[in-house]
Amino acid sequence: MASSLCLPTLLSATQIKEADPMTKDSCLNESLRCCKTLNQLKQLHCQITKNGLDQIPSTLTKLVNAGAEIASPESLDYAQKAFELFKEDVRSDDALFMLNSLIRGYSSAGLGGEAILLYVRMLVLGVTPNHYTFPFVLSGCTKIAAFCEGIQVHGSVVKMGLEEDVFIQNCLIHFYAECGHMDHGRKVFEGMSERNVVSWTSLICGYARGDRPKEAVSLFFEMVEAGIRPSSVTMVCVISACAKLRDLDMGERVCAYIGELGLKLNKVMVNALVDMYMKCGAIDAAKRLFDECVDRNLVLYNTILSNYARQGLAREALAILDEMLQQGPRPDRVTMLSAISASAQLVDLFYGKVCHGYVIRNGLEGWDSIGNVIIDMYMKCGKPEMACRVFDLMSNKTVVSWNSLTAGFIRNGDVESAWEVFNQIPERNAVFWNTMISGLVQKSLFEDAIELFREMQGEGIKADRVTMMGIASACGYLGAPELAKWVHTYIEKNGIPCDMRLNTALVDMFARCGDPQSAMQVFNKMTERDVSAWTAAIGTMAMEGNGEGATGLFNQMLIQGVKPDVVLFVQVLTACSHGGLVEQGLHIFSLMEDHGISPQIEHYGCMVDLLGRAGLLREAFDLIKSMPMEPNDVVWGSLLAACRVHKNVEMATYAAERINELAPQRAGVHVLLSNIYASAGKWTDVARVRLNLREKGVRKVPGSSSVQVNGVIHEFTSGDESHPEMTHIALMLQEMNCRFSDAGHIPDLSNVLLDVDEQEKEYLLSRHSEKLAIAFGLIATGRSMPIRVVKNLRMCSDCHSFAKMASIIYNREIIVRDNNRFHFFRQGLCSCCDYW
């Protein structure tokens, strides 16, 4: 038995008696070093006892240390019992060594609580800790994030005058970093008279792992300037910080030091580099580095596969999985999480089922995260019954499980089933409510989302920033300015932290509600702005026709080093179009390639709109013909709308024919073409187009406008006189027409596209829906209240002039939101400067 325990150097009792002390000690040390399991240690302890060595303090000390080295809960318990056999003075050096060994063992095993209790017992026994004790006990505090206990240990370090010990200081920095208290760690670091590579690395890693990657990178460069050579651990931490920053230039500057310092690339560094390149969008560089690595392990495969999935490159992710199955390491649950997610992105039910089968065959279905991603996959593939079956089989249904099922039903348009699941949730916390609210917003059920939010408040569930992002979005789409102000006030009163995403949602909300001043106030208070925030602010300017303001923000953004994306270019080009800034628009369009962005069809559509509005129809037509992709019906629609404004019948006919080929179901095109013919007096062509519409069973969408008074929405349709207050509205319109006529206003009868006499045209013009809404607003609201009108179609030129006159004669602010933009009428002027 003894031979099977690999203890060849253990002496017999006779040999021990005859051996000199040095031989005995050497033999015992060798035997203890061979102990790798608790059973081996117990058998060695028996032989020590048989040989009469158990009462020797040094022997007992080594036995306790061996138990601590094995560092399993059982071996540590055995070692602590061995310590109880110690008969000597507990304040001796041997006792201190044994207690230090035990504390170190418990910390190594992750049993930080026991390590702390043993440290407390040491103090109770009167044993004075030394400079070895504190690193061990601080390690225990770090393992369980025992911040309060660690603070007390730090106090003891100072009291004992050990605060200058570099090893202890490094442990303190690491402890504070792991507990998320970087300012405390930085204070220790700043107070060090001598710093080594571990000191710098501990602080850099703390910043990198937390939410302060910029400080990590900055500290790294300070470290290099101070002449401290970074280790491979340092490089891994700072590379991961660059990955969090999504800053490729910074990442490559950091990576340059690997070659300059002669550091050898190891697997961990390669993994960090691949992750950094992927997160920074340098996909080709990441794949090249991955391919060059000859000994790729599971972690590296999972890194590139998960990044592919996160970046929406699902096919590439599944190609990596195929490689793993054929020649790479065996996929684990992390691999399958990303692979199933990629299948869901592709809506590839076959591959999703293949992954599900692999999960079952390899016993991975017990993991909650795996079950949740499978539910999500089946929901996205349109198989809710399969998702429900997986859900029902889950032994532990987590928050994510319920959320995945609820969100899946909403995504598939089955709101009723989503409500059923939502009502079955045992304890609904804010996460569940947020999922339901966000889902309703995504399905354009904005009023239902607001109502659910009120119900959430009624149940005493505290809203968070995710809740308010959904509600802000719903308010924006509803165009409810009073509700928008209430939402903003609610956030401030309840102390809901406004991060960059919530602030951006608020900017967008106010912009959609026709309150650009409040939108820009929120934007200007933001301390941190990403490209989405700038896009929302530029979109605010575009909605009110402030092209100069939009281009000014765009230039300011570039100066601050924020990289524009495809969406931002759409917004700034739209602003130029609405503001008539042709030269600026052409310049900004030319900048796209400089920023690594190839113009997409949306950008060409903006440019056609820009040129067309400015009357440059031939230039717009030529641009369409030079597009690198086939123009769609939207692009031709922009040209058609411009042809109507500038009365180019020939080009309008050509554009309408192209639209009819691409999207024959678009009735609005025929209506617009009919209006163009009518404006030109070509009544035969008008009749032909309208007859074509009737044959297709398509009806023209009537003009409709709504105005909200005292929380009630009043809707008006052109020519409809069914409103209960129509008598008063008619009298108000009569009064307005008289006052406007006295002020020199002449109705623009060209907006009546019917072959009738001028008196009939004037009457029809007076019954346009926005005029009815404005007249009712003047009757039903207080003298100083703004009138807000929402129109389903583009505002005609006569109604535009009418609103300008009303704003100056009645001293009212009138805000009209048509299907294209906002018009802010103040004192006879419009924010669009009559360019729309």
Stockholm file with secondary structure:
# STOCKHOLM 1.0

chainA/1-836         MASSLCLPTLLSATQIKEADPMTKDSCLNESLRCCKTLNQLKQLHCQITKNGLDQIPSTLTKLVNAGAEIASPESLDYAQKAFELFKEDVRSDDALFMLNSLIRGYSSAGLGGEAILLYVRMLVLGVTPNHYTFPFVLSGCTKIAAFCEGIQVHGSVVKMGLEEDVFIQNCLIHFYAECGHMDHGRKVFEGMSERNVVSWTSLICGYARGDRPKEAVSLFFEMVEAGIRPSSVTMVCVISACAKLRDLDMGERVCAYIGELGLKLNKVMVNALVDMYMKCGAIDAAKRLFDECVDRNLVLYNTILSNYARQGLAREALAILDEMLQQGPRPDRVTMLSAISASAQLVDLFYGKVCHGYVIRNGLEGWDSIGNVIIDMYMKCGKPEMACRVFDLMSNKTVVSWNSLTAGFIRNGDVESAWEVFNQIPERNAVFWNTMISGLVQKSLFEDAIELFREMQGEGIKADRVTMMGIASACGYLGAPELAKWVHTYIEKNGIPCDMRLNTALVDMFARCGDPQSAMQVFNKMTERDVSAWTAAIGTMAMEGNGEGATGLFNQMLIQGVKPDVVLFVQVLTACSHGGLVEQGLHIFSLMEDHGISPQIEHYGCMVDLLGRAGLLREAFDLIKSMPMEPNDVVWGSLLAACRVHKNVEMATYAAERINELAPQRAGVHVLLSNIYASAGKWTDVARVRLNLREKGVRKVPGSSSVQVNGVIHEFTSGDESHPEMTHIALMLQEMNCRFSDAGHIPDLSNVLLDVDEQEKEYLLSRHSEKLAIAFGLIATGRSMPIRVVKNLRMCSDCHSFAKMASIIYNREIIVRDNNRFHFFRQGLCSCCDYW
#=GR chainA/1-836 SS CTGGGTCTTCCCHHHHHHSCHHHHHHHHHHHHHHCCSHHHHHHHHHHHHHTTCTTCHHHHHHHHHHHHHHCCHHHHHHHHHHHHTCCSCTTSHHHHHHHHHHHHHHHHTTCHHHHHHHHHHHHHTTCCCCTTHHHHHHHHHHHTTCHHHHHHHHHHHHHTTCTTCHHHHHHHHHHHHHTTCHHHHHHHHHTCSSCCHHHHHHHHHHHHHTTCHHHHHHHHHHHHHTTCCCCHHHHHHHHHHHHHHTCHHHHHHHHHHHHHTTCCCCHHHHHHHHHHHHHTTCHHHHHHHHHHCSSCCHHHHHHHHHHHHHTTCHHHHHHHHHHHHHTSCCCCHHHHHHHHHHHHHHTCHHHHHHHHHHHHHTTCTTSHHHHHHHHHHHHHTTCHHHHHHHHHHCSSCCHHHHHHHHHHHHHTTCHHHHHHHHHHCSSCCHHHHHHHHHHHHHTTCHHHHHHHHHHHHHTTCCCCHHHHHHHHHHHHHHTCHHHHHHHHHHHHHTTCCCCHHHHHHHHHHHHHTTCHHHHHHHHHHCSCCCHHHHHHHHHHHHHTTCHHHHHHHHHHHHHTTCCCCHHHHHHHHHHHHHHTCHHHHHHHHHHTGGGTCCCCHHHHHHHHHHHHHTTCHHHHHHHHHHCSSCCCHHHHHHHHHHHHHTTCHHHHHHHHHHHHHHCTTCHHHHHHHHHHHHHTTCHHHHHHHHHHHHHTTCCCCCCEEEEEETTEEEEEETTCCCSTTHHHHHHHHHHHHHHHHHTTCCCCGGGCCSSCCHHHHHHHHHTCHHHHHHHHHHHHSCTTCCEEEEESSCCCHHHHHHHHHHHHHTTCCEEEECSSCEEEEETTEETTTTCC
#=GC SS_cons         CTGGGTCTTCCCHHHHHHSCHHHHHHHHHHHHHHCCSHHHHHHHHHHHHHTTCTTCHHHHHHHHHHHHHHCCHHHHHHHHHHHHTCCSCTTSHHHHHHHHHHHHHHHHTTCHHHHHHHHHHHHHTTCCCCTTHHHHHHHHHHHTTCHHHHHHHHHHHHHTTCTTCHHHHHHHHHHHHHTTCHHHHHHHHHTCSSCCHHHHHHHHHHHHHTTCHHHHHHHHHHHHHTTCCCCHHHHHHHHHHHHHHTCHHHHHHHHHHHHHTTCCCCHHHHHHHHHHHHHTTCHHHHHHHHHHCSSCCHHHHHHHHHHHHHTTCHHHHHHHHHHHHHTSCCCCHHHHHHHHHHHHHHTCHHHHHHHHHHHHHTTCTTSHHHHHHHHHHHHHTTCHHHHHHHHHHCSSCCHHHHHHHHHHHHHTTCHHHHHHHHHHCSSCCHHHHHHHHHHHHHTTCHHHHHHHHHHHHHTTCCCCHHHHHHHHHHHHHHTCHHHHHHHHHHHHHTTCCCCHHHHHHHHHHHHHTTCHHHHHHHHHHCSCCCHHHHHHHHHHHHHTTCHHHHHHHHHHHHHTTCCCCHHHHHHHHHHHHHHTCHHHHHHHHHHTGGGTCCCCHHHHHHHHHHHHHTTCHHHHHHHHHHCSSCCCHHHHHHHHHHHHHTTCHHHHHHHHHHHHHHCTTCHHHHHHHHHHHHHTTCHHHHHHHHHHHHHTTCCCCCCEEEEEETTEEEEEETTCCCSTTHHHHHHHHHHHHHHHHHTTCCCCGGGCCSSCCHHHHHHHHHTCHHHHHHHHHHHHSCTTCCEEEEESSCCCHHHHHHHHHHHHHTTCCEEEECSSCEEEEETTEETTTTCC
//
